[in-house]
Amino acid sequence: MHQPLKPAAIAPGAKVAVVAPASNAKAERIEGGIAALARHGYRPILYPHAAGREAPYFSGTVEDRLSDLHEAFTDPDIEAVFCTRGGYGSNYLLEDLDVDLIAENPKPFFGYSDLTIIQSYLLDQTGLIGFHGPMVAADLYRNDGVDEASFSDALTGGKVLAGEAQGLRILKPGRAQGTVRGGCLSMLVSTLGTPFAPQTENSVLFLEDIGAKPYQVDRMLRQMVLAGKFDGVTGFVFGEMLDCISPGANPGLLDDVILRVLDWFEGPIAVGLRSGHVSRGNVTLPLGIAAELHVPEPDAGEQPVLQYLEAAVE
């Protein structure tokens, strides 16, 4: 594994790129998200194909999307890169992604969902810290779309902390340290058996998704188990898991599924962290640096906490 490659901190007034490596987004949402970046004090630059449309659901051709992404990293005036949305299509970019070029120009790269596979691959190949957090046309355009504290800490050199206020709940008590890795569960599973499968050893593994029924989450977790991707994991943090329910089923079914699939795991497990596909207040989670996960006993009078031990930027 590579040492963490930390981008520089950014301050108000910084120029930031808006790109769309996967699906197209609604124009009004892109405009709203760009306005929100401006309100945060940044100068957003909409890249040529970020508002484009290419059949059947992409923002541009593979070459267009790859060109925008490479140019956003190489432009010396750009200090951070924000994606419009996920959707689908990032896997088309992986084979021609210039990881050396990106490693030579490290910048905060914000995304989640379909972007998980790009963030994970860059982390594994270069050590570049990923920013699993708000996207322009998915979160920033909404009045309540961003968890401001973690967003600011991640970009300015603070140590991100997430607890009950960010949705974290107790599943299995314990304490563990490790490098935070992970992202969208279905996207990570889609890379298994390919050269782009994630490294997960010695990690506090964050997993989240949307709209997957509990049996489907069960199946994906089992696939990760069978692929050996949970070997060496020190702790698990699951996301809000928005709409991951079965109509008419016990509301606690997903919690039960997670505990059953991981019944062999001796470390801490927490769930509910609002990062990625969330109902509100998207938490920015840096991927690729060390954190401690503390999940107390249910009657201990303490809250579960994921506390980063270092900053994500220099």
Buried (B, 14 or more C-beta within 10 A) or exposed (E): EBEBBBBBBBEEEBBBBBBBBBBBBEEEBBBBBBEBBEEBEBBBBBBEBBBBBBEEEBBBEBEBBBBBBBBBBBBEEBBBBBBBBBBBBBBBBBEEBEBEEBBEBBBBBBBBBBBBBBBBBBBBBBBBBBBBBBBBBBBBBBEEBBBEBBBBBBBBBBBBBBBEEBBBBBBBBBBBBBBBBBBBBBBBBBBBEEEBBBBBBBBBBBBBBBEBBBEBBBBBBEBBBEBEBBEEBBBBBBBBBBEBBEEEEEEEBBBBBBBEBBEEBEBBBBBBBBBBBBEBBBBBBBBBBBBBBBBBEEEEEBBBBBBBEEBBBE
